[in-house]
Amino acid sequence: GKKLRERDVWSGKFDFLLACCGTAVGLGNVWRFPYLCYKNGGGAFLLPYMLVVIVSGVPIFFLEVAIGQFTKLGAIKSWTSLCPLISGIGIASAVIVFYTLCYYAVILAWALFYLFQSFRAELPWANCNNTLEQPSHMPGQLDLRTLAGTDRGRNIINDHQFVGKRSSLQHWLWPRTRWKVIARLLLHTIFPLKKYVLQITDGIDDLGGLRWELAGVLLLAWVICYLTVFQGTKSTGKAMYFTATFPYVMLLILLVRGVTLPGAWKGIKYYITPNITKLGEPEVWIDAGTQVFFSYSLCIGVLVSLGSFNAYNNNCLRDTVIIAGVNSGTSILAGFAIFAALGFMATEQGVSMEDVAAKGPGLAFIAYPKEVLLLPVSQLWSCLFFVMIFLLGISTLLTDTLALVTSLGDLYPQLFRGGKYRKLIAMAAGCFACYLVGLTMVTRGGMYILQLFDFYGASGFTLLWTASWQCVAIGWFYGDQKFYDVIEDMIGYRPGPYFRICWKYLAPILNTAIIIFNIIKYDPLTYNKTYNYPAWGHAIGWGLALSSIIMIPLRAIYILCKAEGDTWREVICFCPLKIKIFGSL
């Protein structure tokens, strides 16, 4: 057959660092973390958060990057080469990242939609008398600039009410998901017009028609993704120089603007003052664990794939420390920016921080829309704001797509590296498949489907389950000391015992404890706390979750059944030698 092209490598040292920062630093860091700090005792939340980062987050981050750098393979084949008996880890990661891609792009489509609306002569959310829709219950114009300093204006901003009626865009919200924060961001900054965007139906059994505007911007999001990643690391690495850095510029602008506002220090004090009593609540530890795994992009195969493009002797331990510092530092920095704005709002309205920040996950976005409207050239600030939101998301979408392509490319090298146009066609087909799945989420009832993908398919439970098995695979099956030999060969020195102790003991115990807390605290998924999913809806959700969870035991059972040996020890030790499942695996 034709000679295969060489596997991709990073063209520059900073490509890998920026790609890891791009995939790890996202909307969860900038918007969800400050809310969790407030919800779980202010500065006291930093204790469980940092404990999970130190015991589980950083060690597993280093583990995944080192595995990729050593094997030069994507998530699926790398685990097959290291620990075939538990190689279902790689398949589970691929399933999770596929679900993530399908609904992640939909949220980016929302950001694009509002970005385009920001180019209007007047921001549509500044004045409800616009050409898109005139709600019958709103007489004339309702100018937020005029009302900002009045009791009625405070009512509008704090309670999201218009003439005594709650905005139907409350239907944008969904509980207990990693994206509930961005949903509330859009709630507080977009059209206060009755069911304009989603025109949402009464339940998942009625999907209604397709929202063609959203379908169009969803296609645009996938086109941007495809054009960026189709050349592999060459194009993706260069894109990260912009997509991973611009959000920091905007975040610093927001921080500087926030701390100069009257009352800013009141909000910052509220943010960093600890409430130690919260540490006794299991939910605090659940939130800390899920936040770390989401924000560090663990267990979805991305870090393994990105590490596989490194040079063999790259100092991946040093890179891990840098990226971990940037990741957690960004979360903490975002908290200062957001609570400074909330302090300004509390001072201006003459209310306590508890009253301002009592609106749940939306607290990060209560003050900013009002602040934007009061700034000169508010359209410019609005555009920059939604550009930041889009770039925070697109950098993660790019690396997630690259990870899935890498895993499949290692399984089917003839398809992805065998011909001049095969890879381009295969990637286009994959992006289009994700787009087709995403179309179900831009129907009038699509929000119900998106919730299922987020709450079940890419949940903290599935990530923690996969992480626990990763630690078991390296710490107990492959061997922690043996993997330390590999690391020493790559970076030139042997790390201290910290990482292997975490891989072998501390991380699995902590992850398992959080999983148990999740099970104990489990509540069935609802929509906006008012709509209860039918039984078949929950069945679909659990089907999404189990489709990744079950891959690990199924793969192990399959290998054991096909393995040769007279004793169980022989079967377990030598079963991988002649087993193939699909592709070249």
C-alpha positions in Angstrom: 0.0 0.0 0.0 0.9 3.6 0.0 3.5 4.8 2.4 1.9 6.5 5.5 2.7 10.1 6.3 4.7 10.8 9.4 2.7 11.4 12.6 2.1 15.1 13.5 4.4 16.8 16.0 4.3 20.3 17.5 6.1 22.8 15.3 7.1 24.9 18.4 7.6 24.5 22.1 4.9 27.0 23.0 2.3 25.2 20.8 1.9 22.4 23.4 1.7 24.8 26.4 -0.9 27.0 24.7 -2.9 24.1 23.5 -3.0 22.6 27.0 -4.0 26.0 28.4 -6.6 26.4 25.7 -8.3 23.1 26.5 -8.0 23.5 30.3 -8.8 27.2 30.7 -12.4 27.7 29.6 -15.7 28.9 30.6 -15.7 26.7 33.7 -12.7 28.6 35.1 -13.9 32.1 34.3 -17.6 31.8 35.2 -18.3 28.6 37.2 -15.5 28.8 39.7 -16.4 32.2 41.3 -20.0 31.0 41.8 -18.8 27.8 43.5 -16.6 29.9 45.8 -19.6 32.0 46.8 -21.9 29.0 47.1 -19.5 26.9 49.2 -18.2 29.4 51.8 -16.1 32.0 49.9 -12.5 31.5 50.6 -13.2 28.2 52.5 -14.0 26.5 49.1 -10.3 27.0 48.2 -9.3 24.3 50.7 -11.2 21.4 49.1 -10.5 22.8 45.7 -6.8 22.9 46.2 -6.8 19.5 47.9 -8.5 17.9 44.9 -6.0 19.8 42.6 -3.0 18.5 44.6 -4.1 15.0 45.2 -6.0 14.2 42.0 -6.0 17.0 39.4 -2.3 17.6 38.9 -1.1 14.0 39.3 -3.7 12.7 36.7 -2.9 15.7 34.4 0.8 14.7 34.5 -0.1 11.0 34.1 -2.1 11.6 30.9 0.5 13.9 29.3 3.4 11.5 30.1 1.4 8.5 28.7 0.9 10.4 25.4 4.5 11.5 25.2 5.8 8.0 25.9 3.6 6.0 23.6 3.2 8.6 20.8 -0.4 7.4 20.5 -3.9 8.7 21.1 -6.0 7.8 24.1 -7.3 4.4 22.8 -4.1 2.8 21.6 -1.9 4.3 24.3 -3.9 2.5 27.0 -3.9 -0.7 24.9 -0.1 -0.6 24.8 0.3 0.1 28.5 -2.5 -1.9 30.2 -4.5 -3.9 27.7 -6.8 -5.5 30.3 -8.1 -2.1 31.3 -7.7 -0.5 27.9 -11.5 0.3 27.9 -10.3 3.5 29.5 -9.3 4.9 26.1 -12.6 3.9 24.5 -14.6 5.4 27.4 -12.6 8.7 26.9 -13.4 8.7 23.2 -17.1 8.3 23.9 -17.1 11.1 26.5 -15.3 13.5 24.2 -17.7 12.8 21.4 -20.7 13.7 23.6 -18.9 16.8 24.7 -18.2 17.9 21.1 -21.8 17.4 20.1 -23.3 19.8 22.7 -20.3 22.1 23.2 -20.6 23.4 19.7 -24.2 24.3 20.3 -23.2 26.7 23.2 -20.6 28.3 20.9 -23.4 28.8 18.4 -25.3 30.7 21.0 -22.3 32.9 21.6 -21.9 33.6 17.8 -25.6 34.4 17.6 -25.3 37.1 20.2 -22.0 38.3 18.9 -23.7 39.1 15.5 -26.5 40.9 17.3 -24.0 43.1 19.0 -23.2 44.8 15.7 -26.7 46.4 15.7 -26.8 50.2 16.1 -28.4 49.7 19.5 -27.9 46.7 21.6 -31.1 44.7 21.4 -31.0 44.0 25.2 -30.8 47.7 26.0 -34.2 48.4 24.6 -37.1 46.1 24.3 -38.8 48.1 21.6 -37.0 46.5 18.6 -37.9 45.0 15.3 -37.5 41.4 16.4 -40.5 41.2 18.7 -42.7 43.5 20.7 -44.1 41.6 23.7 -47.7 42.6 24.2 -47.2 43.1 27.9 -44.5 45.8 27.4 -45.8 49.3 26.7 -43.5 51.4 24.5 -39.8 51.5 25.2 -38.1 50.0 28.3 -34.7 51.6 28.3 -32.3 50.0 30.8 -30.0 52.9 30.7 -32.8 55.2 31.9 -34.0 52.7 34.5 -30.6 51.6 35.8 -30.8 53.9 38.8 -34.4 53.5 39.7 -36.2 50.9 41.8 -37.9 49.6 38.7 -34.5 49.2 37.0 -33.1 47.3 40.0 -36.1 45.1 39.8 -35.4 44.4 36.2 -31.7 43.6 36.7 -32.0 41.6 40.0 -35.2 39.7 39.4 -35.3 39.6 35.6 -38.8 40.9 35.6 -40.6 43.1 33.1 -43.8 44.9 34.2 -44.4 42.2 36.8 -43.9 39.2 34.5 -40.8 37.0 34.7 -38.9 36.9 31.5 -39.5 33.6 29.7 -35.9 33.5 28.9 -35.6 32.0 32.4 -36.3 28.8 30.3 -32.7 29.0 29.2 -31.5 27.7 32.6 -30.8 24.1 33.5 -29.6 23.0 36.9 -26.4 21.3 38.1 -24.4 21.3 34.9 -21.1 22.6 33.9 -22.8 24.9 31.4 -25.5 26.3 33.6 -23.4 29.4 34.2 -23.0 30.3 30.5 -26.7 29.8 30.1 -27.4 32.3 32.8 -24.8 34.6 31.2 -26.9 34.6 28.1 -30.0 35.1 30.2 -28.7 38.3 31.7 -27.2 39.7 28.5 -29.5 38.8 25.7 -32.9 39.6 24.4 -35.5 40.0 27.2 -38.1 38.9 24.6 -40.6 36.2 25.0 -39.3 32.8 23.8 -37.5 34.6 20.9 -34.3 32.5 20.8 -35.4 28.9 21.6 -39.2 29.1 21.3 -38.9 26.2 23.7 -41.7 23.5 23.8 -43.4 22.1 26.9 -41.3 18.9 27.1 -38.8 16.5 25.5 -41.7 14.6 23.8 -42.3 17.7 21.6 -39.1 18.7 19.8 -41.0 21.2 17.6 -39.3 22.6 14.5 -35.7 23.5 13.8 -34.5 27.0 14.8 -32.8 27.8 11.5 -30.9 30.8 12.8 -29.2 28.6 15.4 -28.7 25.8 12.9 -26.8 28.3 10.7 -24.5 29.6 13.4 -23.9 26.0 14.6 -22.8 25.1 11.0 -20.5 28.2 11.1 -19.0 27.0 14.4 -18.2 23.6 13.0 -16.8 25.1 9.8 -14.4 27.3 11.8 -13.4 24.2 13.8 -12.8 22.2 10.7 -10.7 24.9 8.9 -8.6 25.2 12.0 -7.8 21.6 12.8 -7.8 20.0 9.3 -4.0 20.4 9.1 -3.5 18.9 12.5 -1.0 20.3 15.0 0.4 22.7 12.4 -2.8 24.8 12.1 -4.2 24.1 15.6 -1.0 25.1 17.4 -0.8 28.4 15.6 -4.5 29.1 16.2 -3.9 28.7 19.9 -1.6 31.7 19.9 -4.7 33.8 19.6 -7.6 31.8 20.9 -5.8 30.9 24.2 -4.4 34.4 24.9 -7.1 36.9 23.9 -9.5 35.9 26.7 -6.8 36.8 29.2 -6.6 40.3 27.7 -10.4 40.7 28.1 -10.3 39.2 31.6 -7.6 41.7 32.6 -9.7 44.6 31.2 -12.7 43.4 33.2 -10.6 43.1 36.3 -9.1 46.6 36.0 -12.5 48.1 35.2 -14.0 46.2 38.1 -11.5 47.2 40.8 -11.8 50.9 39.9 -15.5 50.9 40.5 -16.9 52.3 43.8 -17.5 49.5 46.3 -15.3 47.0 44.5 -13.4 46.1 47.6 -16.6 45.2 49.4 -17.2 42.5 46.8 -13.6 41.2 46.9 -13.7 41.0 50.7 -16.9 39.0 50.5 -15.2 36.7 47.9 -12.1 35.8 50.0 -13.7 35.7 53.5 -14.0 32.0 54.4 -17.1 30.3 55.9 -15.5 27.3 57.5 -18.7 25.6 58.5 -19.4 24.8 54.8 -16.5 22.3 54.8 -18.7 19.8 56.7 -21.1 19.6 53.8 -20.6 16.7 51.2 -21.8 19.0 48.4 -18.7 21.2 48.8 -16.4 18.3 48.1 -18.5 17.2 45.2 -18.4 20.6 43.6 -14.6 20.8 44.2 -14.0 17.5 42.6 -16.2 18.0 39.5 -14.8 21.5 39.0 -11.2 20.3 38.9 -11.9 17.5 36.5 -13.9 19.8 34.2 -11.5 22.7 34.2 -8.4 20.5 33.8 -10.0 18.5 30.9 -9.1 15.2 32.5 -10.2 11.7 31.3 -11.4 12.7 27.9 -8.3 11.7 26.0 -7.3 15.3 25.1 -4.1 15.5 27.3 -2.9 12.1 26.1 -3.3 13.2 22.4 -1.7 16.6 23.0 1.2 15.0 24.8 1.7 12.4 22.0 2.8 15.3 19.7 5.7 16.2 22.1 9.3 15.3 21.6 10.3 12.2 23.6 12.6 14.1 25.9 10.3 17.1 26.5 10.1 18.0 30.2 6.4 17.2 30.7 6.6 17.5 34.5 7.7 21.2 34.2 4.9 21.8 31.7 2.4 20.2 34.0 3.3 22.6 36.9 3.1 25.6 34.6 -0.3 24.7 33.1 -1.7 23.8 36.6 -0.6 27.2 37.9 -2.2 29.0 34.9 -5.4 27.0 35.2 -6.1 27.5 38.9 -4.7 31.0 38.8 -7.1 32.0 36.1 -10.0 30.7 38.1 -9.0 32.7 41.2 -8.3 35.8 39.1 -11.8 35.6 37.5 -13.3 35.5 40.9 -11.7 38.9 41.8 -13.0 40.4 38.5 -16.5 39.2 39.0 -16.9 40.0 42.7 -15.4 43.5 42.2 -18.3 44.2 39.8 -20.8 42.7 42.3 -19.4 44.9 45.1 -20.0 47.9 42.8 -23.6 46.8 42.3 -24.2 46.3 46.0 -22.8 49.8 46.8 -24.8 51.5 44.1 -28.1 49.9 45.1 -27.5 50.2 48.8 -28.0 46.5 49.6 -25.8 43.8 51.1 -23.7 41.4 49.1 -25.9 38.6 50.2 -28.8 40.3 48.4 -26.8 40.9 45.3 -25.3 37.5 45.1 -28.3 35.5 46.1 -29.3 34.7 42.6 -27.4 31.4 42.3 -25.1 30.6 39.4 -26.1 33.8 37.7 -24.3 36.0 40.2 -21.3 36.3 37.9 -23.5 37.9 35.2 -25.9 40.1 37.2 -23.6 43.2 37.2 -21.8 42.9 33.8 -24.7 43.6 31.5 -25.6 46.8 33.4 -21.9 47.8 33.4 -21.7 47.3 29.6 -24.7 49.4 29.0 -23.3 52.3 31.1 -20.0 52.2 29.2 -19.4 54.4 26.1 -19.5 52.5 22.8 -21.4 49.7 24.5 -21.6 47.8 21.2 -17.8 47.5 21.1 -17.7 46.1 24.7 -20.5 43.7 23.9 -18.7 42.4 20.8 -15.4 42.0 22.8 -17.3 40.2 25.5 -18.9 37.6 23.3 -15.7 37.2 21.3 -14.1 36.3 24.6 -16.9 33.8 25.3 -16.5 32.3 21.9 -12.7 32.0 22.1 -12.8 30.5 25.5 -15.0 27.8 24.0 -13.5 27.4 20.6 -10.0 26.6 22.0 -11.5 23.7 23.9 -13.6 22.6 20.9 -10.4 22.6 18.7 -8.4 20.5 21.1 -11.2 18.1 21.8 -11.7 17.6 18.1 -8.0 17.0 17.6 -8.0 14.5 20.4 -10.8 12.4 18.8 -9.2 12.6 15.4 -5.8 11.5 16.9 -7.4 8.5 18.6 -9.2 7.4 15.4 -6.1 8.2 13.3 -4.0 5.8 15.3 -6.6 3.1 14.9 -7.0 3.6 11.2 -3.7 5.0 9.9 -4.5 4.2 6.3 -7.6 6.3 6.5 -6.0 9.3 8.2 -2.4 9.2 7.0 -2.6 7.1 3.9 -3.7 9.4 1.1 -3.6 13.1 0.2 -7.3 13.8 0.8 -8.4 10.9 3.0 -7.8 12.7 6.3 -9.6 15.8 5.1 -12.6 13.8 4.0 -12.7 11.7 7.1 -12.4 14.8 9.4 -15.2 16.6 7.4 -17.4 13.5 7.8 -16.7 13.5 11.5 -17.5 17.2 12.0 -20.6 16.8 9.9 -21.7 13.9 12.1 -21.3 16.0 15.2 -23.2 18.8 13.5 -26.1 16.4 12.7 -26.3 15.3 16.3 -26.2 19.0 17.4 -29.1 19.8 15.2 -31.4 17.9 17.6 -30.3 20.5 20.2 -31.3 23.5 18.2 -34.8 22.4 17.7 -37.5 24.1 19.8 -37.2 21.2 22.3 -33.5 20.9 21.8 -32.6 22.2 25.3 -34.0 19.1 26.8 -31.7 16.9 24.7 -28.7 19.1 25.5 -29.3 18.7 29.2 -29.3 14.9 28.8 -25.9 15.0 27.0 -24.4 17.3 29.6 -25.9 15.9 32.8 -25.4 12.2 31.9 -23.1 11.8 28.9 -20.3 14.0 30.0 -21.0 14.2 33.7 -18.6 14.4 36.6 -19.5 10.9 37.5 -18.2 9.4 34.2 -15.0 11.4 34.5 -14.3 10.4 38.1 -15.0 6.8 37.2 -12.6 6.9 34.3 -10.0 8.7 36.4 -10.1 6.1 39.2 -9.4 3.3 36.7 -6.5 5.3 35.1 -4.8 5.4 38.5 -5.5 1.7 39.1 -4.1 0.8 35.7 -0.8 2.6 36.2 -0.4 2.3 39.9 -1.3 -1.4 40.2 -1.3 -3.1 36.8 1.5 -1.4 34.8 3.4 -0.5 38.0 4.1 2.9 39.5 7.9 2.3 39.7 8.0 1.0 36.2 6.2 4.1 35.0 8.7 6.2 37.0 11.5 4.5 35.0 9.8 5.7 31.8 9.5 9.2 33.1 13.1 9.3 34.2 14.1 8.1 30.7 12.1 10.9 29.1 12.8 14.0 31.3 16.3 13.0 32.6 15.5 12.7 36.3 13.2 10.7 38.6 10.3 12.6 40.3 9.8 12.3 44.0 7.4 9.8 45.5 4.5 12.3 45.5 3.0 11.3 42.1 3.2 7.6 42.5 1.6 7.8 46.0 -1.2 9.8 44.5 -1.7 7.5 41.5 -1.6 4.3 43.7 -3.5 5.4 46.8 -4.7 9.0 47.3 -6.3 9.8 44.0 -8.4 6.6 43.7 -9.6 6.9 47.3 -10.6 10.6 46.9 -12.2 10.0 43.5 -14.2 7.0 44.8 -15.3 9.1 47.8 -16.6 11.8 45.6 -18.4 9.2 43.4 -20.1 7.9 46.5 -21.1 11.4 47.6 -22.5 11.9 44.0 -24.6 8.8 44.3 -25.9 9.7 47.8 -26.8 13.3 46.7 -28.2 12.2 43.3 -31.4 14.0 42.2 -33.2 13.1 38.9 -32.6 15.7 36.2 -35.2 18.4 35.9 -35.5 21.4 33.6 -35.5 24.8 35.3 -36.6 23.0 38.5 -40.2 22.9 37.0 -40.2 20.2 34.3 -39.7 16.6 35.3 -38.3 14.3 32.6 -40.3 11.2 31.7 -38.9 7.8 32.6 -37.8 7.2 29.1 -35.9 10.5 29.1 -33.9 9.4 32.1 -33.4 6.0 30.5 -31.8 7.8 27.5 -29.6 9.8 29.8 -28.4 6.8 31.7 -27.8 5.1 28.4 -25.5 7.9 27.5 -23.6 7.6 30.8 -23.4 3.8 30.7 -22.1 3.9 27.1 -18.8 5.1 28.4 -18.8 3.6 31.9 -19.4 0.1 30.7 -16.6 0.2 28.2 -14.0 -0.5 30.9 -15.5 -3.7 32.3 -16.7 -4.9 28.9 -13.3 -4.6 27.3 -11.7 -6.5 30.3 -14.3 -9.3 30.1 -13.8 -9.6 26.3 -10.0 -9.9 26.7 -10.2 -12.4 29.5 -12.6 -14.6 27.5 -10.3 -14.6 24.5 -7.1 -15.0 26.3 -5.0 -18.1 26.5 -3.6 -19.7 29.7 -4.0 -22.5 32.2 -4.4 -20.3 35.3 -6.1 -17.0 35.9 -2.6 -15.5 36.5 -1.4 -16.6 33.1 -4.6 -15.3 31.6 -4.3 -11.9 33.2 -0.6 -11.6 32.5 -0.6 -12.8 28.9 -4.1 -12.2 27.6 -3.2 -9.0 25.6 -0.8 -10.6 23.2 -3.2 -11.9 20.5 -6.3 -9.8 21.1 -7.7 -7.3 18.6 -11.0 -5.5 18.9 -11.2 -3.2 15.9 -8.9 -1.4 13.5 -5.3 -2.0 14.3 -6.1 -2.2 18.1 
